[in-house]
């Protein structure tokens, strides 16, 4: 009875923890020992509101091997060949790895270490959660986080110090995606000059030294120097030679001695106990090695130095890999075999610091603790069409598609069905037919525009939509709005309207997809990319006024303030793709939901006057506004994008230099003869109308000439302080093949 009662309590506890994990702010910080990972951990705690439960480190193999072989009774005194510490890696820092366990004491958090050694051959190419993990370094991070999730099931976030390395960020995001975790990169895409200034100010209390140099203007004399002392030199090298001031180009690496996160202890260095190693004399690569007595703990309040030794408190003891624990930290989970090789507890001044224990993991002993679904083998161009739950009688679909010059194609589908799920299935079934006809792939789609009648079905739509676009190598950018039905003209607005723009056959196509939470711009929280490039046109996903660090809407009810935040997010994304000073808006529209007298004046202010303001029914997450735009490089040879007055309203035409299409935009008070503007090179129409009669006429014309289109009944349309009846955008190419 006692055993059953204990098992039941443990089951309830784990169930409670797992259920609460979705709301948890608990995190694990990836700790390299350098300034970036330490500062990112401080920002994540102080400004992002995360609760760091433990630390994780991919250690140099020479260091971790010496820790594994430590005697049961002797304190750890690693016998390491200093020349074997440095390991080339695009993801992890290996220099100063021997000092990371001591750095964990200053954090006061448990540290999990796994050696940076080759994995077992059978692990290569293994499928995990739909991904094939072949890179050894990625595999080791996966194994490490798997183990941490067993000990800390409430952990939801993984903190990293990535600044500008997409190679590093993408691989961390990939592992997080597989394990159901969220990547947090507080430093992502920060201006490095500004970031260096911030790191060296008094608020952060960050004290870091250079432990490796590999750059013009840096040599072995700079090893061990404080970051504050080095700041003038780094800024000078940045201005003269383009050296990254934060070392993102591998110019230098650092090790942290003190931070605002270190409440009790800091580290001090005895320079006489360090050793300078020449890694490559020809390339002037030098790094610093810490002997066992080079670093000591210092109490922050009294400046008293503390001696430290490491006591073995947990070690695997039997032959079959099962682990026997003599301590209750952390609560040992029930596993098929143990992942833990050894756990060492630092002893400072005779007192063990249990919360700073070091957990040593072995890759070879690490077993999978989570099961993931197998990957789908369905090719992208022939993706699986799910069963349609609606009957044929209750579903009406109207689909049009055109493929133009240089492989550009547009597709739109208007579906009326019993549910939003049925609409998505039907729309993608129609899309699949067109893609096969044109011999293009779903990977070639750049932008998706989704218009719904009822935004309350957004989550349901998103899940089904994701089941299709998850088969893409790079998901397209997208926007989503809710439009009102209008009963004064046939047919009524469909339950779902969805359109796609893409390019294939030599068209340059690339995307920007950042899942990590940062202060840069809102992370991708769904099946889409922040931006997609089609030749010289950059399609930016719809941006709502989210606070990037919390991914929550602002508390402000001021429409102007929310609109400025949307524009700030768009500019941040554009800046990461192309110099913002040399870019301009190609096509944009600001959607808003609540009637506001300020819209009339807002629509005529500065950059807000470049696109119309359109009042729709609802936006995702009940946002007050959403900015959807595409951008092109600024060029003197491109026609002016300014609006030109015409007899019916305003019109403008924009033709990018290196894009296979152009656009014509028009706003009008009275319906013009649109047939004059349509031709065989028109591949898509985007229609917004207040006047129902105009709306019906435009839709009838678009259907008659079989042009893919989307149409929305809206409440208000403003441009440059004036209210209009309709806004129409025509996408055109040089020549077009009708389908």
C-alpha angles and dihedrals in degrees: 000000000000091000093049091047092050092047091050092050091049091048092051091047094051091044090052092049094049092048091049092047091083089063095036124118091198116131144179117223120217103225121198093165092246130117095259098056092042094048092045090054090052093049092047091054101038102036107018094044097232124153110223109215100174146349130243129204134181098213132206108266094234091055098045092044090058090050091050091054095050116134120254093239105025123086114249112271104165114217100209133166101231091213091064096056097081112079123176110242136156092206112033135048112229101176111100090014087135089067099047095091088057091048089055089062090063089052091049090219132119113264123214115200129188122182120250092232130130114281124236112282094243091061094065115104094008116157116236122177093336094313128104107222107202101149111094095215092052090048092054092051089050092052092047094051091044089060093046091052089056092054094038110029090168092066112113105161135060115202121207135173097230112149109167107343108112088179090063097038096049093052093049090048090049093055091044091051092053093049096043093248131133121236116224119194107174092179098047114141094347116157101264096216090051091044093052090051090049094048092053098047123100099256096067093044086206115165115181134162131209112255099170134030128191109156145089109278094024126095141158092287089070094058112111094018119135119254090236090055091047096048097091090048093048093048091049092050089048093055095043104037106012093251111169105250091214094044096249090146092058092261092136143348129215144202125216123234100172140011140167086256091064102087102169110017140031131184127251125195130221102208091199090065095055127091128212113221123197105218096176120003094189093053093038094239115162133165139184124242121201115219114213092266097042096093128046135179118248126195107237096215100047101020086229115156117232128206115224135200132174122240122200108233103162132028134161108256111177131071101240095061097258113141127226116202127204094188136055095228115129104010102253111239121220106258138165090241136356123267092188117095098174140346119207125194119203116230116210119186091346094305121109116230099213094177089061097053119147116230113201116204129192119213093210091054095043112109126193110270097183132051120218133192119262120257121260116248093202111126117241096240091053101037121176114272109213123224112281108232094199126082122247091246093057096047125079119179129182114187132177132179139179133185116203139184121317092019097294113151137180128196131181133180129189112197133184113191144143094267141013088246091060091047093055093048092050093045093052092045088056091045091052090057093053094045091053091047092052093040092234133127135239084243088070093064112107106177137021125195116198122191119184136182095219121035090192086078091057095108092049091048092046094054094051093041089052092054088065105036092043084076089064120099087223119015115230123249114255149180129210130199138164116234129192124246118239118208097192095085135039130276104033121230106283125246087248135015118186131174134182132202120194147146138220139163103065097337111135108241127178136146143210115224118172116175096170117104110237143143090260102081137318113300121239104268096174145030097302143082127243090234141002127197123217106183104299096345119094113202109205120202116243110277123211123189099274123154100237097215094053101023088223129125117260119260091231121110092194107115093203092054092048092047091051090052090052089051091048090055092049092050091049091054093045091048090057090056105035136003104278092215090060097045135080139185114277099180128354145161132183113216119200133174112204125063107249126176088214091069092079092059095035092057090060098048122107112284092003088071092064093080138028123264110229124191112217134174102255143347132207115289088008089283116178093226144002129201116211117184147149125212139206134192113272113249135170091223093058116096115257112270092214118126114255121210116241137176093269100035130291134331137181136180124206123192116184118213099236104024128105094228145035133206136229117202125190137176120191146180093204127035110259125206095275093184087076090063096045124086141147090282092062107104103168142018127201112196132190120174140176095182110073094205092054088046093055093048094051093047091048091051094047091049092047094055091039097236116159107247147163122211132192134187106218138175104232139008119193130181126170091348095307129111117229136189099225143013119199130180121195119199111205138183134186097259132003139203112213120222 
